[in-house]
Amino acid sequence: MDEEKGQWQHPRLPDRDLLLCIGRDLKRIYEDTLRQSLPGDIEALLQKIEQAERERTLRKQ
């Protein structure tokens, strides 16, 4: 949009406010991504722990 021709429809935010908005958006995206990746990561970690316990049990026998 061209601000000089009056086609700009959004108010211009001060740099600080703009950075705060961007920061909030990035934080939300990061948290959403983290939330989506956690279940798979936790499952993989639990499988590694179970495998290690089985190997330890076999070594003791």
Rosetta constraint file for C-alpha pairs under 8 A:
AtomPair CA 1 CA 7 HARMONIC 5.81 0.50
AtomPair CA 1 CA 8 HARMONIC 5.42 0.50
AtomPair CA 2 CA 6 HARMONIC 6.76 0.50
AtomPair CA 2 CA 7 HARMONIC 5.62 0.50
AtomPair CA 2 CA 8 HARMONIC 5.99 0.50
AtomPair CA 3 CA 7 HARMONIC 5.85 0.50
AtomPair CA 3 CA 8 HARMONIC 4.90 0.50
AtomPair CA 13 CA 17 HARMONIC 6.00 0.50
AtomPair CA 13 CA 18 HARMONIC 5.71 0.50
AtomPair CA 14 CA 18 HARMONIC 6.17 0.50
AtomPair CA 15 CA 19 HARMONIC 6.08 0.50
AtomPair CA 16 CA 20 HARMONIC 6.22 0.50
AtomPair CA 17 CA 21 HARMONIC 6.22 0.50
AtomPair CA 18 CA 22 HARMONIC 6.21 0.50
AtomPair CA 19 CA 23 HARMONIC 5.94 0.50
AtomPair CA 20 CA 24 HARMONIC 6.13 0.50
AtomPair CA 21 CA 25 HARMONIC 6.22 0.50
AtomPair CA 22 CA 26 HARMONIC 6.10 0.50
AtomPair CA 23 CA 27 HARMONIC 6.03 0.50
AtomPair CA 24 CA 28 HARMONIC 6.17 0.50
AtomPair CA 25 CA 29 HARMONIC 6.17 0.50
AtomPair CA 26 CA 30 HARMONIC 6.01 0.50
AtomPair CA 27 CA 31 HARMONIC 6.07 0.50
AtomPair CA 28 CA 32 HARMONIC 6.06 0.50
AtomPair CA 29 CA 33 HARMONIC 6.09 0.50
AtomPair CA 30 CA 34 HARMONIC 5.99 0.50
AtomPair CA 31 CA 35 HARMONIC 5.94 0.50
AtomPair CA 32 CA 36 HARMONIC 6.21 0.50
AtomPair CA 33 CA 37 HARMONIC 6.21 0.50
AtomPair CA 34 CA 38 HARMONIC 5.97 0.50
AtomPair CA 35 CA 39 HARMONIC 7.57 0.50
AtomPair CA 37 CA 41 HARMONIC 6.31 0.50
AtomPair CA 38 CA 42 HARMONIC 5.88 0.50
AtomPair CA 39 CA 43 HARMONIC 6.07 0.50
AtomPair CA 40 CA 44 HARMONIC 6.14 0.50
AtomPair CA 41 CA 45 HARMONIC 6.13 0.50
AtomPair CA 42 CA 46 HARMONIC 6.10 0.50
AtomPair CA 43 CA 47 HARMONIC 6.21 0.50
AtomPair CA 44 CA 48 HARMONIC 6.29 0.50
AtomPair CA 45 CA 49 HARMONIC 6.25 0.50
AtomPair CA 46 CA 50 HARMONIC 6.14 0.50
AtomPair CA 47 CA 51 HARMONIC 6.06 0.50
AtomPair CA 48 CA 52 HARMONIC 6.12 0.50
AtomPair CA 49 CA 53 HARMONIC 6.19 0.50
AtomPair CA 50 CA 54 HARMONIC 6.21 0.50
AtomPair CA 51 CA 55 HARMONIC 6.20 0.50
AtomPair CA 52 CA 56 HARMONIC 6.11 0.50
AtomPair CA 53 CA 57 HARMONIC 6.10 0.50
AtomPair CA 54 CA 58 HARMONIC 6.18 0.50
AtomPair CA 55 CA 59 HARMONIC 6.20 0.50
AtomPair CA 56 CA 60 HARMONIC 6.33 0.50
AtomPair CA 57 CA 61 HARMONIC 6.59 0.50
